[in-house]
Amino acid sequence: MPQEYIEILGARENNLKNVSLRIPKRKITIFTGVSGSGKSSIVFDTIATESQRLMNENFSMFVRNFLPKYGQPDADSIENLSMSIVVDQKRMGGGSHSTVGTITDINTLLRLLFSRLGKPHVGSANLFGFNDPQGMCPECNGLGRKLDVDLDKFLDTSKSLNEGAILFSEYAVNGWYWGQLISTGLFDPDKKLSKYSKKEMDDLLHSEPMKIKTKVGAKDFNMTFEGIVTRFTNKYIKRDLKTMSARTQKQVEPFMTMGPCSMCKGARLSQAALKSKINGYNIADLTSMEIPELIKVVKTFKEPAAQSIVKGLIERLEHLVDIGLEYLSLSRETDTLSGGESQRVKIVKHLGSSLTDVIYIFDEPSIGLHPRDVHRMNELLQRLRDKGNTVIVVEHDPDVIKAADHVVDIGPHAGTHGGEIVYEGSFANLLKANTLTGKFMNQKVPLKDEFRKATGKLSIKNAKANNLQNVSVDIPTGILTVVTGVAGSGKSSLINEVFLAQHPDAIVIDQSAVGANSRSNPATYTGILDDVRKAFAAANKVQTSLFSFNSKGACENCQGLGVIYTDLAFLSEAKTPCEVCEGRRFKDEVLGYKLNGKNISEVLAMKVEDALEYFELPEVKKKLQAMSDVGLDYLSLGQPLSTLSGGECQRIKLASELHKKGSVYVMDEPTTGLHMSDIEHFMQVINRLVDAGNTVVVIEHNLHVIKNADWIIDMGPEGGHKGGKVIFEGTPKQLVGAKRSITSEYIRN
């Protein structure tokens, strides 16, 4: 069968310079090149957008109104497209009702299995679903958690009632409710709560309302007594606290905590579903197991009636192992997964699909993967290809690029200096190509041999979050520490959860979005625009607010957006440049004012590197230089922040924090989205930060970063319950000889 191609002619999206190329179908094609060179403009903004736009055109106008809106990409022609599925890094939301089991449809098979084999028999499969009213626990509505009283804050068990053992202010000693409690005669007011029997403590906390005779003065008096937690729950937790006064909210909130539901103990399901078992396990027992353990248990289910379900279950569970997620359980909530984990969970869903001749598009699937696990990712990409699909990957990792049937290198540099194809062909020929990627693929990164001396230490004590096994470790200050280990080993738990909780003054530079609307841009985020507006106002002797597209200077026709959105009823919403300001966002009179020969709109259209030459203002130059230093030369000052990738968001945050000294910086996989040539540049920035007297802690898998650390903390040995320990502490040179560390093998090789 002759080779078929996706053919693109004259693509001009973003910085693409009239690009034409042919992408082989049913092969793995990897797009690489420096950050901002135009990879995403071809893969996502041209191929994926056009495929999804054409797919949506098959639906009626009414249905199209409910579908995402895709504009036609700027290209002369795009031929031979198939349906495309984009598997991106966006974290999965879904809240508490969405788990690894529900998102991969593995829970569907488990529910079916229990409806057939569970004893006692409960009924249909939906009775085992915590998202179904018939299957969910009635106490917590299938959440597994409930707002409850935080007893550690509510009681001081080292004291008696007379000494003020109840810390909630309504039970202050000699107060009305304290007096009620004492007058019941049920509790010894001088006995320390730690000495109470189980029944006494249960009566104190959880007694249901009951009538008790007591004396008030000389008179007998009937009063209603209820346990202090029961009363607090009825008065505050079962009512909407937000409807109460701010004073009451402030008084009550410290004593509340989100804890496991008392009825289902966190299992989320009804009692009937939890009593139904197969071989002694209920469905919640199975979903809480790590995947390898669950596979072993499912293989023991031998009943002939369920063999097809068992086979399907094992197949999907093995996909999770193949992709390096064996440390997860099916009950893990999807909004707790990292970007890389989210992407790999999505792949599992597609591996079970019967569709063929699909275009699968991946955005840096190696993110979050230890070098050991990258080959697993490559095997999955090959399996998708071998089913008859076209696999397109945007990637920087040399070990993933090796798996390509065809490589497209975009460059030669970023922004206006990119947007061209600098190489097309095999991986073997890429190594001989005179491109940045070709050169850096052949470079060996040397192991650092001189290390900074720590100036002190920041201690982590008895860390037990998630899978951490009572870890105590010191983070050295004044140097660069890299925390590494396989996926799920406990790196993020150690740093993002425990270290930051114990050392809250640290500056966190992560990959979360920095702005989600079209009015926020690099110039506003870094504070450059404030100085620029003042300079324009001073040069032209007018008000500063005239130079803001969110204020007096905004074009009145488009309110400073630069575009007009038109609602066409059942057609896609149309976005057209504003005919009054022609997309420049400002009134004509504002555009008449100049600073060094340019108006405010022309300044916002400038790239960072051009703005560095144009501006003479010291404050502005300093901030622009910081953006240039972190590899964001190619961004324009007015580009909406909502269009930035996770890696770009992290670098723009870093740029705005670079001026500090004596601080602690925490970064989570900062090499995300960085080309090999950019990582070298990025390391120079990190080293300058440390040399200025800062402490930098980086969670990272990239070997270039690991080899250039002053100190390594390696977590492991594996993921999940087999991880959560510190395997190694020391310099990269000492890591080479470490016996138990998986990372050491890759440093040596």
N, C-alpha and C positions, 0 to 999 in steps of 0.2 A: 504494500500500500504506500503510495507516494506521501512524503512529509507535507502536512498542511501547516499553514502559518496564520497567526493574527497579524494583519497588516495595518500599520498606522502611517498616514501621510500628513506632513505639515502640522505637527502638534505644537501649539503655542501657549498652553496653559502656564500661568505664572512666569517663570524665567526660561521656559523652553524656547529654543531658537529654531523654530521650523523643523522639528525633529521628525525623521521618518525611520521606521525600523520594522523588522519582521521577527515575531516571537514564535518559536516552534510549538505546535500544539502537542499535547500528551507527553510533554517533557517537563523537567524542572529548570526554570529560568530564574537566575538570581540577579537582581539589580543591586549594584553597589556604587560607591562614590562618596565623596566627602559630604558632611551635613550641609543641607541647603543647596546641593548641586542640581536637584530636580528629579530625584528618584520617585518621590511621592507624587510629583506632578504628573509623571507618566503613568505610574501604576494605579494610584488611587483616583487622582483628579481626571484622568483621561480614560483608562481602560475600565476600571470598576464603575465609574460614574456613568459612562455610556452604556455598559452592559445592563446596569440596574435601571437606567432611564428607558431603554428599549423593552426590558421585561415589564415595567409598569405600564407601558403603552398598550399592552395586551388586555388590560382591564378596562372596564367601562369608566366613563367620566366620573360617575358617582363614587365608585370604589377608589379611583385615583385620588379623590379628595382626602381620603384617610391614609394615604401612603406617603412616605418621605418624598420630598420634592428634589428632583435632580435637573439641573440645567444642562444644555448641550455643551460638551467640551469644545474648546477652541482648537479645532483640527480640520484639515481639508477632508479627510475620510478615515474611517476605522472599519475594517472589514473582518469577516469570519469570527465574530465574537460568539461565545457560548454564554450560558447563564453563569454569573460570578457569585461566589460566596467569600466575603471578606472576614477573615479571622484575625481580629485586631487585639490590641493590648488594653482596650477599655475594661476597667474593672467591672465586674458584674454586681449589680445592685440586688434588688429583690427582697432586702430586709430579712427578718427572722423566718419568713415562710419559704425562703428559697435556700436549698442546700445542694451539695454536690450530687446527692442522690436524685433530687427532683430535676435538676438542670440537665443531667445526663440521661434521664428517663430510666435509670437503673431501679429507682424506687417503684416505678410502674410494674416492672417484672417481679420485684419482691412482693408487692401487694397481691399480684395475681397468684404467686406461689402460695402465700398464706391463705388465700381464699379457697385454694384447692386442698392443701395438706394440713393446715393448722387445726390443732385439737385443743379445746373443743371448737367445733366449727362455728364461725361467727356469721358468715354470709359473704356478700359480694366484696370485690377488691376495694371499693371505695371506703369500706368500713375500716380499712387499715391505712387510710390517708389522713395526715394531720392537717391538710388544707381543706378537708371535706367536713361539713358540719356534723355528719354522722360518725366520723372517725376521730375527730379532735377531742382532746381532753376538755370537758366543759368548764373546768376551773380556770384554765389559762388560755382557752381558745386556740390551742395548738401551738402556742409560742414556746412552751416548756419552761418559761420564766414568768415570775410574777413580782410585782412591787411588794416589798415586805419590810418588816422592821429590822434595822441593823442592830442586833442585840449587843454587839461589841460597843456600840456608841450609846445604847439605851441603858445598859446596866454596868455597874462596877461591882463585880461579884466578890471583891475583896472586902466589901463593906456590908453592914447590916442595914435594914430599913431605917433605923434610927440615925445611922451615920450618913444617910443620903445615898443608898445604893442605886436608886432609880435616878438616872441623870436627866431624864426629860423634865422640863421645868414645871409641868402641870402637877408633878408628884414631889415638889419641893417639900422638905421636912417642915411639919406643922401647917402645911397647906391643906385645902379642903379634900382633895383626892387622896393625899397621903393619910389624912385622918380617917377617911372611909375605909382604907385598906387595913389600917391598924385595928379599927373598931370591929372588923369582922371576927376577930379572934382566931382566924385560920393560920396566922403566921406569927412566929416568934420575932418581935421587932429588934431583938438584940443579937439574933443569930446571923452570922455572915452568910450571904447567899451561896458562897462556894460550898457551904456545909449542908445546904438544903438537899433533901432526898429528891428523887426523880418526880415523885407525885407532888411534893410541895412546890417544886419549880414549875411543874405543869399547871397546877392550880393558880399559881401567881401569874403566869403568862397567858394561859389559854382557856381559863374557866369560861364556860358559856354563861350568859346572864342568869343569876339565881337570886331568889329572895332570901334575905338574912335579917334576923331580929337583932337589934342592937339598942343600946341606951344612949339617948342624947339628954344629958342632964339627969333628971329623975324619971323621964318618960321612956317607955318602950317605943321603939321606932322600927318600922319595916323599911328595909332599903334593898335596892338591886345592886348586886355586886357582879362584875365581870372581870376576867383576866386583863392585865394591863396591855398586852399585845392585842387581844380581842377588841378591847375598847378603842385603842389607837387605830386599828384597821378599820373598824366600823365608822369612826369619826373622820378619818383623813384619807385612808387608802381607797376605800370603796366609793368615796365621793371625789369629784373632780377638784383637785387641789388648786387648779388655775382659777377657779371661781371664788376662792377665798382671798382675804386681804393679803397685801404684800408682806405685812408683819407676820401673819400666821404662816405663810409660805416659808419665810426665812427661818421661822422658829422650828418648823416641822421637817423641812427637807433634809437637814443633816442626819436625821434618825431613820431615813428610808434608804433601802438598797434594792437593786434588782437581783433576786435570788431564784433558785430552782423552785418550780411549782410544787407545793406540798402534796398535791394529789398524785400527779404523774411522775414526780421526782425528775423532771426534765425530759421525760420521754415523749411528751407532746400528745400522746394518744389516749383514747378512752380506756377505761379499765377492762372492758370486754376485749378490745384488740390486744391489750397487753397480757391477758390471761391465755390467749390462743398461742400455742407453741408448736414448733417442729423440732424433734430431737432435743427438747429441753430449752430451746432458744425462742424468745419472742422476737418480733420484727425490730423492736428498738435495740435489743441486744446485738443484732446483726449490723444495724446501721451505725452503731457506735464503735465497731471494730475497725482496726486498720485493714487496708485492702488485702494484703497477703493472708492474714488470719481469716478474713471473711471467705476468701477463695477456698481455703482448706475446709471450712465448715460446710459451704455450699456443695462441695464435692461429695460430702457424706449423705446427701439427700438422694436416695436411690429409687424412690417410688416411680414406677414406669409411667404413670399418668402425667408426671411433671418433667420428664426428661428434656423436652424441647425448651421449656422455660429455663431449666438449670443450665442447659448448653448456652443459651443466649446470655444468661447472667454471667457465667464464667468468662465468656468471650469479651463482654464489655468491661468487666473488672480487670481482665488481663491487659486491656488497652490502657487503663490507668497506670498499671505497673510499667508497661512498655514506655510510657511517656514520662516516667520519673515521678509519678505522684502517689507511689505506694504508701507514703506516710500519712495520706489523708484518710478520713472516714467519710462515709456517705452522709453523716449527720452534720458535717462541717458547713457552716453558713457561707453562702457564696460571697457576701459582702466583706468577709474576712480574708479572702484570697488576694494575693498580690496580682499585679498586671500580668506577669509571666504565667502564674498558676491559672489565672482566668483564661488566658489564651489556650493553654494546654488542655483545660477541661472542655473548652469549645471543640478542640480537635477530636476528642474522644467521641463527641456526639456525631461528628461527620464521618468518622471511621466506620461507624455502624450503618451508614447510609447506603442505599442501593443505587443512588444516582451515579451516572457516569457522564463523561464528556462535559464536566463542569470545570470552570476556572476557579481554582482555590487561590486566594491572595492572602499572604501572610506578612505581618509587619514585625520584623525582628523576633522571630520565634525563639531565639537563643537566650533572650533576656530572662534572668532569674535562674538560668541553668549553670550548674558547675561544669567545668570542662569535661568531667567524667561522663556527664549525661547527654552531651551534645550529639553523640552518635545515635542515641535513641531517637532524638528528634529527626535526624537525617533519615533513619529507617522508616519513620512514619510518613515523611514527605514522599519517600520512594514508594511506599504502599499505596498512597493516594494516587501517585502517577501510574502505578502498575494496574490500577483499576480502570485506567483509560481517561484520566483527568489531566488537565493542564495545571501545573503548579507554578505560581509566580511568587517569589520571595524577595522582600527588601531586607538586606542583611549586611552587617559589617564583620561578623565573626569569621575568621579564615577557615575554621573547621566546618562551618556550614557551607561556605562558598565552595569548598572542595567537592561537595555532593552535587553540584550543578551539572546538568547536561549542557547548559548554555549560560554564558555570563554576559551581562550588559553593564559596562562601567560608564557612569555619567560624570561629567566634569567640564573642564579640567579642575575648576575650583567651585566656590559657592556663589549663590546669588547671581548678580549680573555677569560674573566671571565663569558661570557654569551654564547648565542648560543645553549641553551638547553631548553626543555619544562619542566617547574617546576610545572605547574598545567594545567589540562584539566577538564572541567566539568561545572556545573551550577553556576550561580552567588551566590546562597545561600551557596554552599560549598566553593566558593572562600573566603568568609568571615571567614571560619574556617581554611583556608590553611595557612601553615607556610611559606609564600612567602612575599617579600617586598610589593607587591600589596595588598595581604590579610591583612597584618598588618596595612598598611596605610589607607585602606578602613574603618577600625574600629576606626581610630583615630579622635578625635574631635580637631580642631584647636582652641586654646584659643584666646579670643579677647585681644589685647594689652591694657594694662592699664596705661603705663607710656609713655609720648610722649615728643619728643625733642622740644625745644623752637626755633622758627624761628629767624634767625639772621637779617632778612630784608625781602624785597619783590621785586618781578619782576611783573610789572603791565601789564595786557592786557587791551587795551582801545578800546571801541566801535567796537567789532568784529562783522562783518556782512557776513563773508565768508559762502557760501552755505546756510544752514538753520539757522545760528546763528542770534539771534534776538537782535542785538546791545549789545552784552555781554561785560561787564567790570568786571574783576576779578583779584585778586592778587595771584601769585604763591609765597608761602613763600620760603625763601632761607635757606640753611643749614639743611634742613630736607627732609624726603621722602614724596612726594605728589603723591597720586594715583587718576587719573581722570577716572571715571567710568560712567556707564549709559547704557541703552539698545542700540542695534545696530541702527545706524542712528540718534542718539541723538545729535551728534555734537562734540564728543570727539576729533576725528582726525582733524576736521576743526579747533577747538579751539587751539590745540597744534601744529599739523604738519603744518598748514597753517598760522595761525595768530601769535601764540607765537614765532615760529621760524623766521617769517618775522620781528617781532618787536625786537627779541633778537637773532640775527644771529650768535653770538659767541657760542651758545650751541652745545654740542657734541651729534650728532644724532646717536643712535645705533638701526638700524631697521633691517628688515628681508630680505633686498635686497641682491642679490648674491654678494659674495666677489671675485669671480674669475670664469671664464667660460672655462678655458682650462686645459689640463692635465699637463701643465708645472708649474702651480701655486699650492702650497700646504701650510699646516700650518707652516712649517719651513721657507718658503720664506715670507709668509704674516706677520708673527710676527717678522721677522728680525733675528730669531735664526740662520738661515743658514749662514748669513754673519760671525757671531762669530765662528760658527763651522768650516767654511772653513779656517778662519784665524788660528784657533787652529791646524787643520790638517797640514796646510802649515808650521807653525812654528815648529811643532813636527817632520816634515819630511824634513825641509829645502828645500821646492820647492815652485813653484808659487801657489797663492791662486786660480787662474782661473782653475787649474786642477781639483778642487773639485766641479765644477759646471757642471751639465748635459746640461746646455744651452750654454756652452762655450768650452774651450779646453779639458775638461775631458770627453766630451760626446762620447759614442760609435759611431764610424763612420758609422756602418751599419744601425742603427735606429735613428741617430741624437739625441740620449739621450731620446727618447720616451719610450724605453724598449719593444716596440711592433712594429710589421711590419703590415701595412695595405696593403692588396692585392685586387686590383679591378678585380673581376671575371666576367666582362661584365654584363650579365643579372642576375647573381646570387648575393646574398648578399655580401657586402664587407667583406673579411675575416680578422680578427685580430688575429695574432699569436705572441707568445713571440719571441723576437729577438734571433736567434740561436747563435749569436756571444757573446752577453753579458748575455744571458739567463734572460732577463727582468731586469737586474740590472742597466741599463742606462749608465754605465761608461766603459771606456777602461780598459783592464786588468792591465795595468801598474798603473793606479790610484787605483785600488782595492788592489794593493800590499802595499799601504801606510796605516798604522794603527794609531789609537789614542786610548790609553787605551785598546788595544787588539781587536778593531773593525775597519772595513773599512767604508768608507763613505756610501756605499749602505746599510750596516747593521744598521748604525745609522739612516738612513731615514726610515728603516722598523720598527724601535722601536715605541711602544706606548708611549704616553706622560708620563704615570706613570713609565714605565721602564727607560725612558730617564732621569727622575728626579733623579733616583738612580745612573745612569751612569755618568752624567756630574758633574764636580766640578767647572766649570766656573760660577762666581757669576751672570753675566748678563744673561746667558742662563738659569740658575736655576730660576731666578726671572720671566722670561717670561714663562717658563714651569709651574711654580707654579700658575701663573695667569690663564693659560689654565686649570689646574687641579681644581682651585677654582671655575671656572664657569661650571664644570661638563663635561669637554672634555678629561678626563683621557684616554678614550678608543681610541681616534684618533691616527693614526700613523703620524709621522712627514712628511712622503712623500705622504700622501693620497691626490689625486687631489681635489682642492677646488670645482670643478664643481660637485662633488658627494655629497656635504653637503646639508642638509635640510635647510629651512628658519630659524628654531630655532637655528641650529648649526652655521649658518652664523652670526646670531645676537650675539651668545655667544663668537665666536672667535673675533668679533669686540670689544666686551666688554673686553675680555682678553687683547687686545692690547692697551686699553685706561685706564686700572685700576690704573696705576701709577700716574695719574694726581691729583692735589689737588686744591680746590677753583674753580672747574669748575661746569657748569650746564650740566647734562646728561638728555637726553630725550630718553625713550625706548617705543616701540610700541608692546604691548603684548609679553613681554619677556618670558613668561611661555610656549609659543608655543613649542610643542615637548618634554616638560619636564614631567617626571613621578612625582607622588606625593612626592616620597622620594627625588627627585632632587630639588623640589621647596624649601624645607626646607634649603637645602644646598645653593641654589641660593639666598635665603633671607639673609643668613649670609654674602654673598659677597656684596649684596646691602647695608646692614647695615654697613659693614666695609667702603664702599665707602662714605657713609653719615658721619660716625664718623671721617673720614679723612678731613672733611670740605667741602665736595661737596654737591651740590643741585641735587636731583634726582627726575625727573618727569616721572611717568609710566602710560601709558594708559593700563588698564587691567580690565578683568572680573573675574579673579580667586579670590575666596573668601579668600584663604590663604594669598594672597598678600594684599587684601583690609583690612583684619583684622589686618595686621602688619604695616599699614601705620601710619605716624604721622598726616597726614592731608588728607582729602578726598574732592574732588570736584565732585559732582554727577550731570551729565547732564540729561536733559529730558524735560518734563516727559515721552514723547514717542519718536518715530523716525520721521524724515521728518519735515513737517511744524508744527507738534504737539510737536516738540522738540526744540533744539537750545537755551535752557535757563539753567541757573545754578539753580538747585533745592535745593542743599544743599552744605554748606561749613562747615567743622569742623572735629573733631577727629572721629575715628571709634566708640568710646563709645557714642558720641553724635548722630551719625548716627542711632544707634539702636532705638532711640525715634523719628526719623524724620517722619513726617506724610505723605508728598507727594512723598517720595522716594520709588521707586520699589526695589532698592538695599537694603534698610533697612530691608525689609521683609526677605530677604535671609540671612542677617547677624544675625537676631534674631533667625531664625530657625536652 
